[in-house]
Amino acid sequence: MAKAKTTAPVFRCSECGWSTAKWVGRCGECQAWGTVEQAGTAKAGVTAAGPVTEAAQPIGSVAIEAARSRPTGVGEFDRALGGGLVQGAVILLAGEPGVGKSTLLLDVTARWAHEAGRALYVTGEESAAQVRLRAERIDAVADHLYLAAETDLSAVLGHIDEVQPSLLVLDSVQTVSSAAVDGAAGGVTQVREVAASLIRLAKDRGIATILVGHVTKDGSIAGPRVLEHLVDVVLHFEGDRHSRLRLVRTVKNRFGPADEVGCFDLTDTGISSLADPTGLFLSRHATPVPGTCVTVTLEGRRPLLGEVQALVATSALATPRRANSGLDSSRVAMVLAVLERRGQVRLSNSDVYTSTVGGAKLSEPSTDLALLLAVAGAASGTPLPAGLTALGEVGLAGEIRRVSGLQRRLAEAERMGFTTALVPGDPGPVPGGIRVVEVADVGQALAAAGRNAGLAADSPQRT
């Protein structure tokens, strides 16, 4: 007698698609609570071998022309993508409302239509007239750029069949729904179905596709986490509303490095690439000002100069005020404690204000030393020497620790005209145009930075 096939219930997470054979209160993939629900039954059996779509071949004989990138004409966007768009690649671009996603992509599609071929821009959040007005404002009107305002997936697929584009932009994936599945637009089921249909079409026809995604209140991409696994590239569009600087940060990239950052300048007339954005993060003073120090941070693999500013004032409050902008508050509190305990700089009766220039976000540990020197200079009223930059992480014991990418940081500082750098011990090969002073702890750093007329002879020096 043949053995009957058995079935077992399947429970699936509505956020990320993770499945399990039994119900659990917390998803094992995305760690969300209360999202695991029964999705049906799984049939136990053996899957028979079927026909293959294409015969396997040695890896050395696989053609790579289809995976070569093509520049879009927007330099910093191409940098974030690893060289440009790949035909058949699906890109997910997410960012907060109003940060400039639609403006950037409209510029990209217009340049693509001028140089590469037809481009189709599908908007589900605005009318076609609104997009046309923006295109005229930023000079993004092109003959081969087609525009459609649709929220139904079948209509979007119909536009693709009619236009036959080589680049498709869908703004946004949360606004499009399919009649084949239940749920409102933007729900987990709808987003998964819309994305899967467009990804399948992009792969079959070789259409470079850019999907715009929403973000949640904590900054993560809205919708099922499986969406990030399905696409080839995940980009985050970041920027402060009060700053002109915008960053496109690569989170995932199957065609290039996943740690690149593209810099843009958002103005009333559009968005433009910033090949050298360092000037936005530095202030200009005729003479050195107490409470300022320049450091070099790494955004992806790109070194950028940033300026830390501090102000120390006598407090009239029982609990002195600590205000911070652009820096990690927990690291600022730690550096202030180390400065008072290890550097003998009294701050317990003073208000301390710390900030960055140009809306820059300096959160990596390499900015600790610059923050420490800026606060110490503000407390004593002594400016740091002109042309000085500081790189290093400050430990609780007062030691100065090494940071990654030190050679690239020093090369950028030397290119921008800085002559002296305070760094941790054993920095390795350094550029010839900058003087490197090795400091082991907070005491040595304060002593070296406090000498305007030169550095002490007993301090470790390298040229």
DABELGI-V201366 format. One record per pair of residues at least 24 apart in sequence whose ideal C-beta (glycine too) atoms are under 10 Angstrom apart, sorted by the first residue. I is the first residue (numbers start at 1). J is the second residue. Records with the same first field share a line. If there is no record, write none. Layout:
I: J  J
This chain:
5: 43  44  45  46
6: 41  42  43  44  45
7: 40  41  42  43  44  45
8: 41  42  43  44
9: 38  39  40  41  42
10: 38  39  40  41  42  43
11: 36  37  38  39  40
12: 36  37  38  39  40
13: 37  39  188  224  225  226
14: 39  187  188  189  192  224
15: 188  223  224  225  226
16: 188  223  224  225  226  227  228  229
17: 188  192  224  225  226  227  229  230
18: 224  225  226
27: 225
29: 225  226
30: 220  224  225  226
32: 225
35: 188  224
66: 206
67: 254  255
68: 255
69: 208  255  256
70: 112  115  116  117  166  167  208
71: 111  112  115  116
72: 107  108  109  110  111  112  115  116  119  167  208
73: 107  108  110  111  112  114  115  116  273
74: 104  105  107  108  110  111  112  248  262  264  271  272  273
75: 262  263  264  272  273  274  275
76: 104  246  247  248  260  261  262  263  264  265  271  272  273  274  275  277
77: 104  105  107  108  111  235  248  262  264  271  273
78: 108  256  260  262  273
79: 248  250  256  257  260  261  262  263  273  275  300  301  302
80: 233  235  236  237  247  248  249  250  253  256  257  260  261  262  263  264  300
81: 208  232  233  235  248  250  253  255  256  260  262
82: 233  250  253  254  255  256  257  258  260
83: 255  256  260
84: 112  116  208  255  256
85: 112  116  166  167  208  209  210  233  255
86: 206  208  232  233  254  255  256
87: 116  166  167  202  205  206  207  208  209
88: 199  201  202  203  204  205  206  207  208  209  232
89: 202  203  206  207  208  209  210  231  232  233  253  254  255
90: 168  195  198  199  200  201  202  203  207  208  209  210  211  230  231  232  233  254
91: 169  202  208  209  210  211  212  231  232  233  234  235  252  253  255
92: 173  195  209  210  211  212  213  221  223  227  228  230  231  232  233  234  235  236  251  252
93: 169  171  172  210  211  212  213  221  231  233  234  235  236  237  248
94: 172  173  211  212  213  214  215  216  219  220  221  222  223  227  228  234  235  236  237  238  251
95: 212  213  214  215  219  221  235  236  237  238  239  246  247  248  249
96: 214  215  217  219  236  237  238  239  240  241
97: 125  214  215
98: 239  241
99: 215  236  237  238  239  240  241  246  247  266
100: 237  239  244  246  248  264  266  270  271
101: 171  172  210  212  213  214  235  237  246  248  271
102: 126  130  131  134  169  171  172  212
103: 134  135  137  138  140  246  264  266  270  271
104: 138  210  212  237  246  248  262  264  266  270  271
105: 140  167  169  170  171  210  212  237  271
106: 131  132  134  135  137  138  140  141  145  147  169  171  270  271
107: 134  135  138  139  140  264  270  271  272  273
108: 140  167  169  210  271
109: 135  140  142  144  145  146  147  165  167  168  169  210
110: 135  138  139  140  141  142  144  145
111: 140  142  145
112: 142  144  145  165  166  167  169  208
113: 140  141  142  143  144  145  146  165  166  167
114: 140  142  143  144  145
115: 142  144
116: 144  166  167  208
117: 144  164  165  166  167
118: 142  143  144  145  146  163  164  165  166  167  168
119: 144  145  146  147  163  165  166  167  168  169  208
120: 144  145  146  147  148  156  159  160  162  163  164  165  166  167  168  169  170  207  209
121: 145  146  147  148  149  165  167  168  169  170  171  210
122: 146  147  148  149  150  151  155  156  159  160  163  165  168  169  170  171  172  175  176  198  212
123: 147  148  149  150  151  169  170  171  172  175  212
124: 148  149  150  151  152  156  170  171  172  173  174  175  176  177  185  194  212
125: 149  151  171  172  174  175  212  214
126: 171  175
131: 171
134: 270
135: 270
137: 268  269  270
138: 267  268  269  270  271  272
139: 269  270
140: 270
145: 169
150: 175  176
151: 175  176  177  185
152: 176  177  178  179  185
153: 177  178  179  180  181  185  190  193  194  197  198
154: 178  179  180  197
156: 194  197  198  201
157: 197  198  201
160: 198  201  202  205  207  209
161: 201  205
164: 205  207
165: 205  207  208  209
166: 205  206  207  208
167: 207  208  209  210
168: 198  201  202  205  207  208  209  210  211
169: 208  209  210  211  212
170: 194  195  198  209  210  211  212  213
171: 210  211  212  213
172: 211  212  213  214  222
173: 198  211  212  213  214  222  223  227
174: 211  212  213  214  222  223
175: 212  214
176: 211
186: 214  222  223
187: 223  224
188: 222  223  224  225  226  227
189: 224
190: 223
191: 222  223  224  226  227
192: 223  224  226  227  230
194: 223  227
195: 223  224  226  227  230  231
196: 226  227  230
198: 230  231
199: 227  230  231  232
200: 230
202: 231  232
203: 232
208: 232
210: 235
212: 237
213: 237
221: 251
228: 252
233: 258
234: 258
235: 260  262
236: 261
237: 262  264
238: 361
239: 264  266  359  361
240: 326  358  359  360  361
241: 359
242: 359
243: 280  326  358  359  360  361
244: 271  274  277  280  358  359
245: 274  277  280  281  358  359  360  361
246: 271  274  277
247: 274  277  299  300  302  304  360  361
249: 299  300
250: 300
257: 300  301
258: 300
259: 298  299  300  301  302
260: 299  300  301  302
261: 298  299  300  301  302  304
262: 299  300  302
263: 299  302  304
276: 304  415  416
277: 302  304  305  358  360
278: 302  303  304  305  306  358  412  413  415  416
279: 305  358  416
280: 304  305  306  357  358  359  360
281: 305  306  307  326  356  357  358  359  360  362
282: 306  307  357  358  360  416
283: 307  309  357  358
285: 383  386
287: 383  386
288: 377  382  383  384  385  386  387  388  452
289: 377  378  383  384
290: 374  376  377  378  379  380  381  382  383  384
291: 353  354  373  374  375  376  377  378  379  380  381  382  383  384
292: 357  370  373  374  377  378  383  384
293: 367  369  370  371  372  373  374  375  376  377  378  383  384  388  389  390  422  449
294: 357  370  373  374  384  387  388  389  390  391  413  416  418  421
295: 356  362  364  366  367  368  369  370  371  373  374  389  390  391  392  403  409  413  421  422
296: 366  367  370  389  390  391  403  405  406  408  409  410  411  412  413  416  418  421
297: 356  360  361  362  363  364  366  367  370  391  403  405  409  412
298: 364  366  403  404  405  406  408  409  412
299: 360  361  364
301: 405  408
302: 405  408  412
303: 405  407  408  409  410  411  412  413  415  416
304: 360  362  409  412
305: 357  360  389  409  412  413  415  416  418
306: 356  357  358  360  361  362  366  367  370
307: 355  356  357  358  360  362  370  374  389
308: 332  354  355  356  357  360  362  367  368  369  370  371  372  373  374  375  390
309: 353  354  355  356  357  371  374  375  378
310: 336  352  353  354  355  370  371  372  373  374  375  376  377  378  379
311: 350  351  352  353  354  355  374  375  378  379
312: 336  345  346  347  350  351  352  353  354  374  375  376  377  378  379  380  381
313: 350  351  352  353  378  379
314: 349  350  351
315: 347  348  349  350  351  352
316: 349  351
317: 349  351
319: 351
320: 347  348  349  350  351  352
321: 350  351  352  353
322: 347  350  351  352  353  354
323: 351  352  353  354  355
324: 352  353  354  355  356  371
325: 353  354  355  356  359  361
326: 354  355  356  357  358  359  360  361  362  363  367
327: 354  355  356  360  361  362  363  367  368  371
328: 361  362  363  364  365  367  368  371
329: 354  363
330: 363
331: 362  363  364  365  367  368  371  393  394
332: 367  368  371  375
334: 365  368  371  394  395  396
335: 365  367  368  369  370  371  372  374  375  393  394  442
336: 371  372  375
337: 396
338: 368  372  394  395  396  397  398  399  441  442
339: 371  372  373  375  376  379  394  398  442  446
340: 375  379
341: 396  397  398  442
342: 372  394  395  396  397  398  399  441  442  443  446
343: 372  373  375  376  379  394  398  441  442  443  445  446
344: 442  443  446
345: 372  375  376  378  379  380  442  446
346: 379
347: 375  376  378  379
350: 375  378  379
352: 378  379
353: 378
354: 378
364: 393  403  404
365: 392  393  394  395  401  403  404
366: 390  391  392  393  401  402  403  404  405  406  409  423  424
367: 391  392  393  394  403
368: 392  393  394  395  400  401  403
369: 393  394  400  401  403  422  423  424  439  442  445  449
370: 394  422
372: 398  400  442  445  446  449
373: 422  442  445  446  448  449  450
374: 449
376: 442  445  446  449  450
377: 446  449  450
380: 446  450
382: 449  450  452
383: 449  452
384: 420  422  449  450  452
385: 419  420  448  449  450  451  452  453  454  455
386: 418  419  420  452
387: 413  416  417  418  419  420  421  434  435
388: 413  418  419  420  421  422  435  437  448  449  452  455
389: 413  414  416  418  419  420  421  422  423  434
390: 420  421  422  423  437  439  445  448  449
391: 421  422  423  424  427  436
392: 421  422  423  424  425  427  438  439  445
393: 424
394: 441  442  445
395: 441  442
397: 441  442
398: 440  441  442  443  444  445
399: 424  425  439  440  441  442
400: 424  425  438  439  440  441  442  444  445
401: 425
402: 426  427  428
403: 427
406: 430  436
407: 431
410: 434  436
420: 448  449  454  455  461
421: 462
422: 448  449  455  459
423: 462
425: 460
426: 460  462
427: 462
428: 462
430: 462  463
432: 463
433: 463
434: 462  463
435: 461  462  463
436: 460  461  462  463
437: 461  462
438: 462
